[in-house]
Amino acid sequence: MLLSKAWETYESDKRIEGFSPKTLKAYKLQSALLIRFVKDVQLDTITTEQLKSYVAKPSENLKPASLAHRIRFMKSLFRWSHKEEHIPQNPSAKIKEPKTGKGIPKFLIEMEIEHLREACCTPMEMALFKFMFSTEYRIGEIVSLDRCRINWSNRSAIIRGKGDKKREVYFNIPCEIWLKRYLNNREDRDTAIFVTERDPHRMSIAQMQYIIKQISNRASNNKDIHPHQLKHNNATHLLHYGAPLDVIQNLLSHEKLHATEKAWSAKAYITVPYAFTIWLCTFIVASVNPASNFVNWIPNE
């Protein structure tokens, strides 16, 4: 079987298994790069030495994370090929991923969050910022979310995430207020929860990223704020308010607890005054109403 044919069959199988279009698109690029290097040869003629040479190409200067992504695809393709008996041995079995290291987590402090909030100029921007910050949605999940999926009675929405998995995510009261204000002011009939202002239609991921970028630029935080950062920032706030790590893992839709622990590690970099403020707010709420609903008193940013 030719390498190109192996990729086509692999792609079809993984699409059936539920791999996201984004993942398959990235893997398609990796397959093209691999074919360019080793040529479109018979799969069983590819050796471990060839794959090591491909990974070690000096001209690439890839970052460890990018190199790890390349190796993950390569190992996945050849592991699948061996399992499907297209090759007698897996030439990628002895190739290891590089250590990516652990950087200091990027975390927004209270002042930065306030600046972002003040930088929102329209009900749509405020609703989008609140929704991103108070939920654990991935940006692609927000883009695909429809208005009818919102459950206003308990401030939640059920979405399909990675691997076509369903999960329920909650948002807080300030988010509900701005979301209703934005939706009530809309005159279009588009089903999407967020639409473009001109010729209203469902926003793309790029358009949503651009809006957050504009808000960040106006806030002058000197930080490159992105939607995924807002998602994990909220997770860190939930941890400060006493949410168990396994609950956060479920809300973030992380298959592995290690991914969720990044939010926990970010907790260590918050300043002492800010941590004290969070503790004080928690103490006051608990004193006034010990049975208060957890969802209702998560941070109102």
Secondary structure, DSSP 8 states (H G I E B T S, - for coil): -BHHHHHHHHHHHHHHHT--HHHHHHHHHHHHHHHHHH-S-BGGG--HHHHHHHHT-TTT---HHHHHHHHHHHHHHHHHHHHTTSSSS-TTTT---------------HHHHHHHHHT--SHHHHHHHHHHHHS---HHHHHH-BGGGEETTTTEEEEE-GGG-EEEEE--HHHHHHHHHHHHH-----SBSSB-SSS--B--HHHHHHHHHHHHHHHT-SS---HHHHHHHHHHHHHHTT--HHHHHHHHT-SSHHHHHHHHHHGGGS-HHHHHHHHHHHHHHHHH-TT--GGGGS---
